[in-house]
């Protein structure tokens, strides 16, 4: 009887450990994805800043030429 309970507890602990391992794998993948997205976001923001700076310079020169 005690052996059955001990066996069931051991099985439950093993299932929890396997679930925890799977969860950690998923969490690591999510973290890697966030790092990649953060890098892509930074690149896109830099591109937008450059576009904005170029458009601003163009408008400024255009306004100066009209005067």
TAHU-V310714 format. One record per backbone hydrogen bond with DSSP energy under -1.0 kcal/mol. NH is the residue of the N-H (numbers start at 1). CO is the residue of the C=O. If there is no record, write none. Layout:
# TAHU-V310714
nh=NH co=CO
nh=NH co=CO
This chain:
# TAHU-V310714
nh=5 co=1
nh=6 co=2
nh=7 co=3
nh=8 co=4
nh=9 co=5
nh=10 co=6
nh=11 co=7
nh=12 co=8
nh=13 co=9
nh=14 co=10
nh=15 co=11
nh=16 co=12
nh=17 co=13
nh=18 co=14
nh=19 co=15
nh=20 co=16
nh=21 co=17
nh=22 co=18
nh=23 co=19
nh=24 co=20
nh=25 co=21
nh=26 co=22
nh=27 co=23
nh=28 co=24
nh=29 co=25
nh=30 co=26
nh=31 co=27
nh=32 co=28
nh=33 co=29
nh=34 co=30
nh=35 co=31
nh=36 co=32
nh=37 co=33
nh=38 co=34
nh=39 co=35
nh=40 co=36
nh=41 co=37
nh=42 co=38
nh=43 co=39
nh=44 co=40
nh=45 co=41
nh=46 co=42
nh=47 co=43
nh=48 co=44
nh=49 co=45
nh=50 co=46
nh=51 co=47
nh=52 co=48
nh=53 co=49
nh=54 co=50
nh=55 co=51
nh=56 co=52
nh=57 co=53
nh=58 co=54
nh=59 co=55
nh=60 co=56
nh=61 co=57
nh=62 co=58
nh=63 co=59
nh=64 co=60
nh=65 co=61
nh=66 co=62
